[in-house]
Amino acid sequence: MSAPDVLVNARVEAVFASDLTTGAQVDRPRCDAAIRAAIQTNGGVRGCLEQLATEYGEHPETAVPRSQWARRLVDHLYR
């Protein structure tokens, strides 16, 4: 996996773990702030990934759409 792919995945995980509302239309400055806050709140990117994994295990019916939304948002804003 290339460095840009790692960064994209880290952003998606942080957006997933953020307090942004699923489906919200968010601009880049707001997304940047939400990513920083999620990383800080969860003790790093690994903490965001752990939250994502937990949600997939406990609430897959909401985790799947949130993950898909987070990926689309990051692709739109950062690619």
N, C-alpha and C positions, 0 to 999 in steps of 0.2 A: 504494500500500500504506500502510495506516495505521500509526502508531507502535506500537500494541499488536501488530499482525501482525509487524512487524520484530522486536520483542522475542521473540515466540513463536518465530520462525524462528531467531533467535540462540540461544535456549535449546535448541532441537532440535539445532542444529549442535554446540553444546557438549556436550550429552548424548551425541550420536553419537561425538564425539571423546574422551569421558571414559573412565575406567577401570571404569565400571559394567558389569556383566555383562548382556548382552542378555537381556531377559525378566525381569530381577530386579524384585521388588516393592520399591520405594524410597519412603521418606517424603520430605517436602519439605525438611527440614533436610539430609538426606544428599544429595539432588539438588542443593540450593544449593551445598553444599561441592564436589560433583563438577563442577558447572558452573564455579565459580571456579577450581578446579585445572586444568581443561581449557583455559580461556581463558589462564591464566598459562603453562601448559606449551607451548601452541601459539602464543604471541605475540599473542593477541587472537582475536576472533571470526573474523576472516578466515582465520587459521591453522586454526581448527576447520573452516571451510568448505572449505579446501584439503584437509584430511585426508579429509573426506567425499567430495569429488570424486575424490581419488586412489583411495579404496576402491571407489567406483562403477566406476572404470576398470579397476582391477586385480582386484577380488574382488566383482563384482556379486551373486554368489550369497549372500554374507553381508552385503553392504552394504544390500541392499533390506530384508531382515527387520529389521536393526538400525535403519535409518532409520524404518521403520514403528513399531517399538517405541518409539523415542525420541519420535516425534510423539504416540503414545498416552499416554506417560508425562507429557509436558509438558502435553498437553491435560487430563489428569486432575488434575495437581497445581497448575496455574497458571490454569485457566479457571474 
